[in-house]
């Protein structure tokens, strides 16, 4: 029996040694997780430069203003001149139910109707750039006619009704 047990022991040792000589079983491969390719990131583009001030040739020719007999005439003539001098910045339809901004300016004039001073009476919280658009529009529309016969100081106020495209309508014309 000793020969059988030594044979069994030799076979067992041979099997063990054979197991050591062969390569260990390969480790299981990690699961493959599909990866989406990264989406290309658009390069950061600088903000467009502000539109240049209109050249003299780009400003519409306005008819000479007429002398004003009342403050209401002055306000109406000024509102019409604002629209005529700023055709691409104004609209004449009914104002939208929700306006983007409503700046209010007080315009003081010299006797000849030229702009002496502009005071901002109401600056909107949203679209603050609308104030400068309104001020520039007033300067393009000036002069507003002889106001020397009106009571001093020669002032009037205008409310600008801005829509979502930053176009305005003078409240006087609404």
BATI-479019 format. One record per atom (N, C-alpha, C): residue number from 1; residue in one letter; atom name; x, y, z. Coordinates in nm, 3 decimals, padded with zeros to 5 digits, m for minus. Layout:
REC   nr  rest  atom     east    north       up
REC  NUM     A    CA        X        Y        Z
...
This chain:
REC   nr  rest  atom     east    north       up
REC    1     X     N   00.082  m00.114   00.000
REC    1     X    CA   00.000   00.000   00.000
REC    1     X     C   00.087   00.122   00.000
REC    2     X     N   00.202   00.101   00.050
REC    2     X    CA   00.292   00.213   00.053
REC    2     X     C   00.327   00.256  m00.086
REC    3     X     N   00.334   00.166  m00.180
REC    3     X    CA   00.363   00.207  m00.316
REC    3     X     C   00.245   00.281  m00.376
REC    4     X     N   00.125   00.246  m00.338
REC    4     X    CA   00.007   00.314  m00.388
REC    4     X     C  m00.001   00.453  m00.328
REC    5     X     N   00.026   00.461  m00.203
REC    5     X    CA   00.019   00.592  m00.143
REC    5     X     C   00.131   00.680  m00.192
REC    6     X     N   00.248   00.623  m00.215
REC    6     X    CA   00.353   00.706  m00.270
REC    6     X     C   00.321   00.743  m00.412
REC    7     X     N   00.254   00.659  m00.483
REC    7     X    CA   00.214   00.694  m00.618
REC    7     X     C   00.107   00.804  m00.616
REC    8     X     N   00.014   00.791  m00.525
REC    8     X    CA  m00.091   00.892  m00.513
REC    8     X     C  m00.034   01.026  m00.471
REC    9     X     N   00.067   01.012  m00.380
REC    9     X    CA   00.131   01.134  m00.334
REC    9     X     C   00.213   01.196  m00.446
REC   10     X     N   00.277   01.117  m00.526
REC   10     X    CA   00.355   01.168  m00.639
REC   10     X     C   00.264   01.232  m00.742
REC   11     X     N   00.148   01.171  m00.764
REC   11     X    CA   00.053   01.227  m00.861
REC   11     X     C  m00.001   01.361  m00.811
REC   12     X     N  m00.027   01.360  m00.683
REC   12     X    CA  m00.078   01.484  m00.625
REC   12     X     C   00.026   01.594  m00.633
REC   13     X     N   00.149   01.560  m00.598
REC   13     X    CA   00.255   01.659  m00.606
REC   13     X     C   00.280   01.700  m00.750
REC   14     X     N   00.274   01.606  m00.839
REC   14     X    CA   00.292   01.638  m00.982
REC   14     X     C   00.183   01.732  m01.031
REC   15     X     N   00.062   01.706  m00.988
REC   15     X    CA  m00.049   01.794  m01.028
REC   15     X     C  m00.032   01.934  m00.972
REC   16     X     N   00.014   01.938  m00.849
REC   16     X    CA   00.036   02.069  m00.789
REC   16     X     C   00.148   02.143  m00.859
REC   17     X     N   00.256   02.070  m00.883
REC   17     X    CA   00.368   02.133  m00.952
REC   17     X     C   00.330   02.173  m01.094
REC   18     X     N   00.252   02.095  m01.157
REC   18     X    CA   00.208   02.130  m01.293
REC   18     X     C   00.122   02.255  m01.289
REC   19     X     N   00.041   02.267  m01.186
REC   19     X    CA  m00.042   02.387  m01.172
REC   19     X     C   00.041   02.511  m01.151
REC   20     X     N   00.154   02.495  m01.081
REC   20     X    CA   00.240   02.610  m01.056
REC   20     X     C   00.315   02.650  m01.182
REC   21     X     N   00.347   02.554  m01.261
REC   21     X    CA   00.424   02.585  m01.381
REC   21     X     C   00.339   02.653  m01.486
REC   22     X     N   00.213   02.630  m01.490
REC   22     X    CA   00.129   02.694  m01.591
REC   22     X     C   00.094   02.836  m01.546
REC   23     X     N   00.054   02.917  m01.638
REC   23     X    CA   00.019   03.057  m01.610
REC   23     X     C  m00.106   03.061  m01.524
REC   24     X     N  m00.111   03.154  m01.432
REC   24     X    CA  m00.231   03.163  m01.350
REC   24     X     C  m00.350   03.201  m01.437
REC   25     X     N  m00.468   03.164  m01.395
REC   25     X    CA  m00.584   03.200  m01.477
REC   25     X     C  m00.595   03.353  m01.487
REC   26     X     N  m00.635   03.397  m01.603
REC   26     X    CA  m00.645   03.541  m01.628
REC   26     X     C  m00.753   03.603  m01.540
REC   27     X     N  m00.724   03.723  m01.489
REC   27     X    CA  m00.821   03.793  m01.407
REC   27     X     C  m00.938   03.835  m01.496
REC   28     X     N  m01.056   03.837  m01.442
REC   28     X    CA  m01.170   03.877  m01.525
REC   28     X     C  m01.152   04.022  m01.572
REC   29     X     N  m01.188   04.045  m01.696
REC   29     X    CA  m01.176   04.180  m01.753
REC   29     X     C  m01.283   04.269  m01.693
REC   30     X     N  m01.246   04.396  m01.667
REC   30     X    CA  m01.349   04.486  m01.615
REC   30     X     C  m01.455   04.511  m01.722
REC   31     X     N  m01.576   04.539  m01.680
REC   31     X    CA  m01.681   04.561  m01.780
REC   31     X     C  m01.648   04.685  m01.864
REC   32     X     N  m01.685   04.679  m01.990
REC   32     X    CA  m01.661   04.791  m02.081
REC   32     X     C  m01.778   04.888  m02.068
REC   33     X     N  m01.746   05.012  m02.030
REC   33     X    CA  m01.848   05.115  m02.017
REC   33     X     C  m01.834   05.208  m02.136
REC   34     X     N  m01.938   05.217  m02.219
REC   34     X    CA  m01.926   05.305  m02.335
REC   34     X     C  m01.911   05.451  m02.291
REC   35     X     N  m01.820   05.521  m02.353
REC   35     X    CA  m01.795   05.662  m02.321
REC   35     X     C  m01.835   05.745  m02.442
REC   36     X     N  m01.922   05.847  m02.415
REC   36     X    CA  m01.959   05.938  m02.524
REC   36     X     C  m01.841   06.028  m02.554
REC   37     X     N  m01.816   06.052  m02.681
REC   37     X    CA  m01.708   06.147  m02.711
REC   37     X     C  m01.748   06.285  m02.660
REC   38     X     N  m01.650   06.357  m02.615
REC   38     X    CA  m01.677   06.493  m02.564
REC   38     X     C  m01.727   06.580  m02.678
REC   39     X     N  m01.830   06.658  m02.644
REC   39     X    CA  m01.884   06.748  m02.747
REC   39     X     C  m01.786   06.863  m02.765
REC   40     X     N  m01.767   06.903  m02.890
REC   40     X    CA  m01.673   07.013  m02.912
REC   40     X     C  m01.724   07.140  m02.845
REC   41     X     N  m01.634   07.210  m02.783
REC   41     X    CA  m01.668   07.334  m02.716
REC   41     X     C  m01.644   07.448  m02.813
REC   42     X     N  m01.749   07.526  m02.834
REC   42     X    CA  m01.735   07.639  m02.925
REC   42     X     C  m01.642   07.741  m02.863
REC   43     X     N  m01.552   07.796  m02.940
REC   43     X    CA  m01.462   07.897  m02.883
REC   43     X     C  m01.542   08.019  m02.839
REC   44     X     N  m01.501   08.075  m02.729
REC   44     X    CA  m01.566   08.194  m02.674
REC   44     X     C  m01.546   08.310  m02.770
REC   45     X     N  m01.655   08.363  m02.822
REC   45     X    CA  m01.645   08.474  m02.916
REC   45     X     C  m01.667   08.604  m02.841
REC   46     X     N  m01.586   08.705  m02.871
REC   46     X    CA  m01.605   08.833  m02.802
REC   46     X     C  m01.738   08.895  m02.843
REC   47     X     N  m01.791   08.978  m02.755
REC   47     X    CA  m01.916   09.047  m02.784
REC   47     X     C  m01.895   09.138  m02.905
REC   48     X     N  m01.998   09.150  m02.988
REC   48     X    CA  m01.982   09.236  m03.104
REC   48     X     C  m01.960   09.381  m03.060
REC   49     X     N  m01.882   09.454  m03.136
REC   49     X    CA  m01.858   09.594  m03.098
REC   49     X     C  m01.988   09.673  m03.110
REC   50     X     N  m02.002   09.780  m03.033
REC   50     X    CA  m02.124   09.860  m03.044
REC   50     X     C  m02.136   09.920  m03.183
REC   51     X     N  m02.259   09.938  m03.224
REC   51     X    CA  m02.283   09.994  m03.357
REC   51     X     C  m02.224   10.135  m03.364
REC   52     X     N  m02.158   10.165  m03.473
REC   52     X    CA  m02.100   10.299  m03.483
REC   52     X     C  m02.209   10.405  m03.492
REC   53     X     N  m02.175   10.523  m03.448
REC   53     X    CA  m02.270   10.634  m03.457
REC   53     X     C  m02.300   10.658  m03.604
REC   54     X     N  m02.424   10.690  m03.636
REC   54     X    CA  m02.457   10.709  m03.776
REC   54     X     C  m02.381   10.828  m03.835
REC   55     X     N  m02.336   10.809  m03.956
REC   55     X    CA  m02.270   10.918  m04.027
REC   55     X     C  m02.376   11.019  m04.070
REC   56     X     N  m02.333   11.136  m04.105
REC   56     X    CA  m02.427   11.241  m04.144
REC   56     X     C  m02.516   11.194  m04.259
REC   57     X     N  m02.461   11.112  m04.348
REC   57     X    CA  m02.540   11.064  m04.462
REC   57     X     C  m02.645   10.962  m04.418
REC   58     X     N  m02.624   10.894  m04.302
REC   58     X    CA  m02.717   10.792  m04.255
REC   58     X     C  m02.836   10.852  m04.179
REC   59     X     N  m02.822   10.972  m04.128
REC   59     X    CA  m02.929   11.035  m04.051
REC   59     X     C  m03.036   11.086  m04.147
REC   60     X     N  m03.161   11.048  m04.127
REC   60     X    CA  m03.266   11.093  m04.217
REC   60     X     C  m03.277   11.246  m04.215
REC   61     X     N  m03.309   11.301  m04.329
REC   61     X    CA  m03.330   11.446  m04.338
REC   61     X     C  m03.466   11.477  m04.279
REC   62     X     N  m03.465   11.565  m04.181
REC   62     X    CA  m03.590   11.605  m04.117
REC   62     X     C  m03.634   11.739  m04.175
REC   63     X     N  m03.762   11.754  m04.181
REC   63     X    CA  m03.814   11.885  m04.225
REC   63     X     C  m03.786   11.985  m04.114
REC   64     X     N  m03.771   12.111  m04.147
REC   64     X    CA  m03.747   12.210  m04.042
REC   64     X     C  m03.864   12.213  m03.945
REC   65     X     N  m03.834   12.224  m03.816
REC   65     X    CA  m03.943   12.227  m03.718
REC   65     X     C  m04.019   12.359  m03.726
REC   66     X     N  m04.143   12.355  m03.686
REC   66     X    CA  m04.226   12.476  m03.685
REC   66     X     C  m04.222   12.537  m03.545
REC   67     X     N  m04.245   12.667  m03.534
REC   67     X    CA  m04.251   12.729  m03.401
REC   67     X     C  m04.366   12.668  m03.321
REC   68     X     N  m04.345   12.655  m03.193
REC   68     X    CA  m04.446   12.594  m03.105
REC   68     X     C  m04.523   12.701  m03.031
REC   69     X     N  m04.656   12.687  m03.029
REC   69     X    CA  m04.740   12.784  m02.960
REC   69     X     C  m04.778   12.737  m02.820
REC   70     X     N  m04.779   12.604  m02.801
REC   70     X    CA  m04.813   12.548  m02.669
REC   70     X     C  m04.716   12.435  m02.636
REC   71     X     N  m04.714   12.399  m02.510
REC   71     X    CA  m04.629   12.288  m02.468
REC   71     X     C  m04.679   12.157  m02.530
REC   72     X     N  m04.810   12.142  m02.545
REC   72     X    CA  m04.864   12.022  m02.608
REC   72     X     C  m04.818   12.011  m02.753
REC   73     X     N  m04.817   12.125  m02.826
REC   73     X    CA  m04.765   12.125  m02.964
REC   73     X     C  m04.618   12.084  m02.966
REC   74     X     N  m04.542   12.137  m02.872
REC   74     X    CA  m04.400   12.103  m02.863
REC   74     X     C  m04.382   11.953  m02.840
REC   75     X     N  m04.455   11.896  m02.746
REC   75     X    CA  m04.444   11.753  m02.717
REC   75     X     C  m04.482   11.668  m02.837
REC   76     X     N  m04.590   11.705  m02.906
REC   76     X    CA  m04.634   11.628  m03.023
REC   76     X     C  m04.532   11.638  m03.136
REC   77     X     N  m04.484   11.760  m03.163
REC   77     X    CA  m04.384   11.777  m03.270
REC   77     X     C  m04.255   11.701  m03.235
REC   78     X     N  m04.215   11.706  m03.108
REC   78     X    CA  m04.094   11.635  m03.065
REC   78     X     C  m04.111   11.483  m03.083
REC   79     X     N  m04.226   11.430  m03.046
REC   79     X    CA  m04.252   11.286  m03.060
REC   79     X     C  m04.249   11.244  m03.207
REC   80     X     N  m04.310   11.324  m03.294
REC   80     X    CA  m04.308   11.293  m03.437
REC   80     X     C  m04.166   11.298  m03.493
REC   81     X     N  m04.088   11.396  m03.447
REC   81     X    CA  m03.950   11.408  m03.493
REC   81     X     C  m03.865   11.290  m03.440
REC   82     X     N  m03.894   11.244  m03.319
REC   82     X    CA  m03.823   11.128  m03.266
REC   82     X     C  m03.842   11.006  m03.356
REC   83     X     N  m03.965   10.985  m03.400
REC   83     X    CA  m03.994   10.872  m03.488
REC   83     X     C  m03.929   10.892  m03.625
REC   84     X     N  m03.940   11.014  m03.680
REC   84     X    CA  m03.885   11.041  m03.813
REC   84     X     C  m03.732   11.031  m03.815
REC   85     X     N  m03.667   11.073  m03.707
REC   85     X    CA  m03.521   11.071  m03.701
REC   85     X     C  m03.464   10.933  m03.666
REC   86     X     N  m03.549   10.844  m03.617
REC   86     X    CA  m03.505   10.711  m03.573
REC   86     X     C  m03.593   10.601  m03.630
REC   87     X     N  m03.606   10.593  m03.762
REC   87     X    CA  m03.702   10.497  m03.819
REC   87     X     C  m03.670   10.351  m03.788
REC   88     X     N  m03.543   10.315  m03.776
REC   88     X    CA  m03.509   10.175  m03.750
REC   88     X     C  m03.508   10.143  m03.600
REC   89     X     N  m03.532   10.242  m03.517
REC   89     X    CA  m03.532   10.221  m03.372
REC   89     X     C  m03.671   10.240  m03.310
REC   90     X     N  m03.771   10.264  m03.393
REC   90     X    CA  m03.905   10.292  m03.342
REC   90     X     C  m04.009   10.196  m03.400
REC   91     X     N  m04.123   10.192  m03.337
REC   91     X    CA  m04.239   10.119  m03.390
REC   91     X     C  m04.360   10.208  m03.370
REC   92     X     N  m04.462   10.190  m03.453
REC   92     X    CA  m04.582   10.274  m03.443
REC   92     X     C  m04.708   10.191  m03.416
REC   93     X     N  m04.692   10.061  m03.398
REC   93     X    CA  m04.807   09.978  m03.364
REC   93     X     C  m04.841   09.998  m03.216
REC   94     X     N  m04.947   09.931  m03.171
REC   94     X    CA  m04.980   09.938  m03.028
REC   94     X     C  m04.865   09.879  m02.948
REC   95     X     N  m04.834   09.937  m02.834
REC   95     X    CA  m04.726   09.881  m02.752
REC   95     X     C  m04.764   09.741  m02.704
REC   96     X     N  m04.665   09.654  m02.686
REC   96     X    CA  m04.695   09.520  m02.635
REC   96     X     C  m04.748   09.529  m02.491
REC   97     X     N  m04.818   09.423  m02.449
REC   97     X    CA  m04.875   09.420  m02.314
REC   97     X     C  m04.766   09.429  m02.208
REC   98     X     N  m04.652   09.366  m02.235
REC   98     X    CA  m04.539   09.371  m02.143
REC   98     X     C  m04.424   09.441  m02.214
REC   99     X     N  m04.383   09.554  m02.159
REC   99     X    CA  m04.275   09.632  m02.217
REC   99     X     C  m04.142   09.592  m02.155
REC  100     X     N  m04.036   09.602  m02.233
REC  100     X    CA  m03.903   09.569  m02.183
REC  100     X     C  m03.851   09.676  m02.088
REC  101     X     N  m03.869   09.802  m02.125
REC  101     X    CA  m03.817   09.913  m02.043
REC  101     X     C  m03.899   10.038  m02.069
REC  102     X     N  m03.905   10.125  m01.968
REC  102     X    CA  m03.981   10.250  m01.981
REC  102     X     C  m03.900   10.364  m01.918
REC  103     X     N  m03.798   10.413  m01.990
REC  103     X    CA  m03.727   10.529  m01.937
REC  103     X     C  m03.808   10.657  m01.960
REC  104     X     N  m03.791   10.753  m01.870
REC  104     X    CA  m03.857   10.883  m01.883
REC  104     X     C  m03.749   10.990  m01.880
REC  105     X     N  m03.751   11.076  m01.982
REC  105     X    CA  m03.652   11.184  m01.992
REC  105     X     C  m03.721   11.319  m01.981
REC  106     X     N  m03.651   11.412  m01.919
REC  106     X    CA  m03.694   11.552  m01.919
REC  106     X     C  m03.596   11.626  m02.009
REC  107     X     N  m03.649   11.688  m02.113
REC  107     X    CA  m03.566   11.756  m02.213
REC  107     X     C  m03.582   11.906  m02.196
REC  108     X     N  m03.472   11.974  m02.174
REC  108     X    CA  m03.473   12.119  m02.162
REC  108     X     C  m03.413   12.177  m02.290
REC  109     X     N  m03.477   12.282  m02.341
REC  109     X    CA  m03.437   12.339  m02.470
REC  109     X     C  m03.392   12.484  m02.458
REC  110     X     N  m03.308   12.522  m02.552
REC  110     X    CA  m03.277   12.664  m02.571
REC  110     X     C  m03.395   12.727  m02.646
REC  111     X     N  m03.398   12.859  m02.659
REC  111     X    CA  m03.507   12.928  m02.729
REC  111     X     C  m03.527   12.879  m02.872
REC  112     X     N  m03.417   12.839  m02.938
REC  112     X    CA  m03.428   12.795  m03.077
REC  112     X     C  m03.470   12.648  m03.091
REC  113     X     N  m03.491   12.579  m02.981
REC  113     X    CA  m03.536   12.440  m02.986
REC  113     X     C  m03.424   12.338  m02.978
REC  114     X     N  m03.298   12.384  m02.970
REC  114     X    CA  m03.185   12.291  m02.955
REC  114     X     C  m03.184   12.236  m02.812
REC  115     X     N  m03.129   12.118  m02.797
REC  115     X    CA  m03.125   12.053  m02.666
REC  115     X     C  m03.022   12.122  m02.576
REC  116     X     N  m03.069   12.166  m02.461
REC  116     X    CA  m02.981   12.229  m02.362
REC  116     X     C  m02.934   12.125  m02.261
REC  117     X     N  m03.028   12.044  m02.213
REC  117     X    CA  m02.996   11.946  m02.109
REC  117     X     C  m03.100   11.835  m02.114
REC  118     X     N  m03.056   11.714  m02.079
REC  118     X    CA  m03.148   11.600  m02.067
REC  118     X     C  m03.129   11.540  m01.929
REC  119     X     N  m03.238   11.532  m01.854
REC  119     X    CA  m03.236   11.469  m01.722
REC  119     X     C  m03.312   11.338  m01.729
REC  120     X     N  m03.258   11.236  m01.669
REC  120     X    CA  m03.326   11.107  m01.662
REC  120     X     C  m03.416   11.109  m01.539
REC  121     X     N  m03.547   11.106  m01.562
REC  121     X    CA  m03.643   11.106  m01.451
REC  121     X     C  m03.673   10.965  m01.402
REC  122     X     N  m03.665   10.868  m01.494
REC  122     X    CA  m03.691   10.729  m01.457
REC  122     X     C  m03.595   10.641  m01.534
REC  123     X     N  m03.513   10.567  m01.461
REC  123     X    CA  m03.421   10.471  m01.523
REC  123     X     C  m03.477   10.332  m01.497
REC  124     X     N  m03.502   10.254  m01.602
REC  124     X    CA  m03.560   10.122  m01.582
REC  124     X     C  m03.460   10.025  m01.518
REC  125     X     N  m03.510   09.932  m01.441
REC  125     X    CA  m03.425   09.830  m01.380
REC  125     X     C  m03.379   09.728  m01.481
REC  126     X     N  m03.461   09.703  m01.579
REC  126     X    CA  m03.428   09.607  m01.684
REC  126     X     C  m03.390   09.686  m01.809
REC  127     X     N  m03.293   09.639  m01.883
REC  127     X    CA  m03.245   09.703  m02.006
REC  127     X     C  m03.202   09.848  m01.982
REC  128     X     N  m03.104   09.869  m01.894
REC  128     X    CA  m03.060   10.006  m01.867
REC  128     X     C  m03.003   10.076  m01.989
REC  129     X     N  m02.961   10.000  m02.089
REC  129     X    CA  m02.909   10.061  m02.213
REC  129     X     C  m03.017   10.138  m02.287
REC  130     X     N  m03.143   10.115  m02.255
REC  130     X    CA  m03.253   10.187  m02.321
REC  130     X     C  m03.247   10.337  m02.292
REC  131     X     N  m03.189   10.376  m02.178
REC  131     X    CA  m03.178   10.518  m02.144
REC  131     X     C  m03.088   10.588  m02.245
REC  132     X     N  m02.973   10.527  m02.275
REC  132     X    CA  m02.880   10.589  m02.371
REC  132     X     C  m02.940   10.589  m02.511
REC  133     X     N  m03.013   10.485  m02.547
REC  133     X    CA  m03.079   10.481  m02.678
REC  133     X     C  m03.178   10.597  m02.688
REC  134     X     N  m03.253   10.622  m02.582
REC  134     X    CA  m03.350   10.732  m02.582
REC  134     X     C  m03.280   10.868  m02.590
REC  135     X     N  m03.172   10.885  m02.515
REC  135     X    CA  m03.097   11.011  m02.517
REC  135     X     C  m03.042   11.037  m02.657
REC  136     X     N  m02.983   10.935  m02.718
REC  136     X    CA  m02.929   10.949  m02.854
REC  136     X     C  m03.040   10.983  m02.953
REC  137     X     N  m03.157   10.923  m02.935
REC  137     X    CA  m03.270   10.949  m03.024
REC  137     X     C  m03.313   11.096  m03.014
REC  138     X     N  m03.313   11.150  m02.893
REC  138     X    CA  m03.351   11.292  m02.874
REC  138     X     C  m03.252   11.381  m02.949
REC  139     X     N  m03.124   11.353  m02.936
REC  139     X    CA  m03.023   11.435  m03.004
REC  139     X     C  m03.036   11.427  m03.156
REC  140     X     N  m03.071   11.308  m03.208
REC  140     X    CA  m03.090   11.294  m03.354
REC  140     X     C  m03.211   11.372  m03.403
REC  141     X     N  m03.313   11.383  m03.318
REC  141     X    CA  m03.438   11.448  m03.359
REC  141     X     C  m03.433   11.600  m03.343
REC  142     X     N  m03.340   11.653  m03.267
REC  142     X    CA  m03.331   11.798  m03.242
REC  142     X     C  m03.289   11.872  m03.368
REC  143     X     N  m03.323   11.996  m03.381
REC  143     X    CA  m03.394   12.085  m03.290
REC  143     X     C  m03.546   12.064  m03.299
REC  144     X     N  m03.616   12.115  m03.199
REC  144     X    CA  m03.759   12.092  m03.188
REC  144     X     C  m03.844   12.216  m03.214
REC  145     X     N  m03.786   12.315  m03.277
REC  145     X    CA  m03.862   12.435  m03.313
REC  145     X     C  m03.849   12.546  m03.210
REC  146     X     N  m03.880   12.665  m03.254
REC  146     X    CA  m03.870   12.785  m03.170
REC  146     X     C  m03.965   12.772  m03.051
REC  147     X     N  m03.910   12.786  m02.932
REC  147     X    CA  m03.991   12.777  m02.811
REC  147     X     C  m03.986   12.908  m02.731
REC  148     X     N  m03.934   13.014  m02.794
REC  148     X    CA  m03.914   13.141  m02.722
REC  148     X     C  m04.044   13.201  m02.670
REC  149     X     N  m04.157   13.167  m02.728
REC  149     X    CA  m04.286   13.223  m02.682
REC  149     X     C  m04.352   13.138  m02.574
REC  150     X     N  m04.290   13.026  m02.542
REC  150     X    CA  m04.344   12.940  m02.437
REC  150     X     C  m04.288   12.983  m02.302
REC  151     X     N  m04.357   12.951  m02.194
REC  151     X    CA  m04.306   12.987  m02.061
REC  151     X     C  m04.173   12.917  m02.033
REC  152     X     N  m04.088   12.990  m01.961
REC  152     X    CA  m03.958   12.932  m01.924
REC  152     X     C  m03.972   12.858  m01.792
REC  153     X     N  m03.892   12.760  m01.764
REC  153     X    CA  m03.790   12.702  m01.851
REC  153     X     C  m03.856   12.618  m01.959
REC  154     X     N  m03.792   12.610  m02.073
REC  154     X    CA  m03.846   12.537  m02.188
REC  154     X     C  m03.815   12.389  m02.169
REC  155     X     N  m03.905   12.320  m02.101
REC  155     X    CA  m03.887   12.179  m02.069
REC  155     X     C  m04.012   12.100  m02.106
REC  156     X     N  m03.988   11.974  m02.140
REC  156     X    CA  m04.098   11.879  m02.154
REC  156     X     C  m04.042   11.742  m02.122
REC  157     X     N  m04.131   11.652  m02.087
REC  157     X    CA  m04.085   11.515  m02.059
REC  157     X     C  m04.144   11.421  m02.162
REC  158     X     N  m04.071   11.312  m02.185
REC  158     X    CA  m04.119   11.209  m02.278
REC  158     X     C  m04.090   11.074  m02.216
REC  159     X     N  m04.189   10.986  m02.229
REC  159     X    CA  m04.177   10.848  m02.183
REC  159     X     C  m04.154   10.762  m02.306
REC  160     X     N  m04.053   10.675  m02.298
REC  160     X    CA  m04.017   10.588  m02.411
REC  160     X     C  m04.062   10.446  m02.378
REC  161     X     N  m04.149   10.391  m02.463
REC  161     X    CA  m04.204   10.257  m02.443
REC  161     X     C  m04.124   10.158  m02.527
REC  162     X     N  m04.029   10.088  m02.466
REC  162     X    CA  m03.942   09.995  m02.538
REC  162     X     C  m04.002   09.855  m02.542
REC  163     X     N  m03.999   09.795  m02.662
REC  163     X    CA  m04.042   09.657  m02.676
REC  163     X     C  m03.922   09.564  m02.658
REC  164     X     N  m03.944   09.433  m02.674
REC  164     X    CA  m03.838   09.335  m02.649
REC  164     X     C  m03.722   09.343  m02.749
REC  165     X     N  m03.739   09.414  m02.860
REC  165     X    CA  m03.631   09.428  m02.958
REC  165     X     C  m03.556   09.560  m02.940
REC  166     X     N  m03.580   09.629  m02.831
REC  166     X    CA  m03.519   09.758  m02.799
REC  166     X     C  m03.556   09.867  m02.899
REC  167     X     N  m03.677   09.856  m02.954
REC  167     X    CA  m03.732   09.965  m03.034
REC  167     X     C  m03.831   10.038  m02.944
REC  168     X     N  m03.848   10.167  m02.967
REC  168     X    CA  m03.933   10.244  m02.878
REC  168     X     C  m04.044   10.316  m02.953
REC  169     X     N  m04.142   10.358  m02.873
REC  169     X    CA  m04.250   10.443  m02.920
REC  169     X     C  m04.264   10.554  m02.817
REC  170     X     N  m04.264   10.680  m02.861
REC  170     X    CA  m04.288   10.789  m02.764
REC  170     X     C  m04.430   10.777  m02.710
REC  171     X     N  m04.443   10.786  m02.580
REC  171     X    CA  m04.575   10.773  m02.515
REC  171     X     C  m04.671   10.880  m02.565
REC  172     X     N  m04.622   10.996  m02.603
REC  172     X    CA  m04.707   11.104  m02.654
REC  172     X     C  m04.787   11.059  m02.775
REC  173     X     N  m04.735   10.967  m02.854
REC  173     X    CA  m04.804   10.921  m02.975
REC  173     X     C  m04.894   10.801  m02.949
REC  174     X     N  m04.900   10.754  m02.828
REC  174     X    CA  m04.980   10.635  m02.799
REC  174     X     C  m05.121   10.675  m02.761
